[in-house]
Amino acid sequence: MGYSYGCSRVAEPFVWAVTLSGGSAVLIYAGTSAALIRLRHQNPNAGALRIPFGMALAVLGIAVALSFLTQLGSRQALLMSITALIASANLWWAKRREP
């Protein structure tokens, strides 16, 4: 009787949940970095915390996030895409119902 080194059917949903959670955290991090760049261009004299090389760090953060996302397998990328599609449809439906 041999041992299986892959995921069991019981653990597979947990692995998918962890992958989805990690991938969404990376997307939020990239979005926050992109928002920093846009907000600094829109209002450069805002009274806010100024970190040396902030723009370069934001660009670096986006690059690191994208490199993490390229490491996803096709199944994980498909799962994230389907989840994003469902969330977008839900947002569209909710905004359509607003007066």
Secondary structure as the mmCIF struct_conf table of DSSP 4:
data_model
#
loop_
_struct_conf.conf_type_id
_struct_conf.id
_struct_conf.beg_label_comp_id
_struct_conf.beg_label_asym_id
_struct_conf.beg_label_seq_id
_struct_conf.end_label_comp_id
_struct_conf.end_label_asym_id
_struct_conf.end_label_seq_id
HELX_LH_PP_P HELX_LH_PP_P1 GLY A 2 SER A 4
BEND BEND1 GLY A 6 GLY A 6
TURN_TY1_P TURN_TY1_P1 ARG A 9 ALA A 11
HELX_RH_AL_P HELX_RH_AL_P1 GLU A 12 GLN A 42
TURN_TY1_P TURN_TY1_P2 PRO A 44 ASN A 45
BEND BEND2 GLY A 47 GLY A 47
TURN_TY1_P TURN_TY1_P3 PRO A 52 PHE A 53
HELX_RH_AL_P HELX_RH_AL_P2 GLY A 54 LEU A 69
TURN_TY1_P TURN_TY1_P4 THR A 70 GLN A 71
BEND BEND3 LEU A 72 LEU A 72
HELX_RH_AL_P HELX_RH_AL_P3 SER A 74 ARG A 97
#
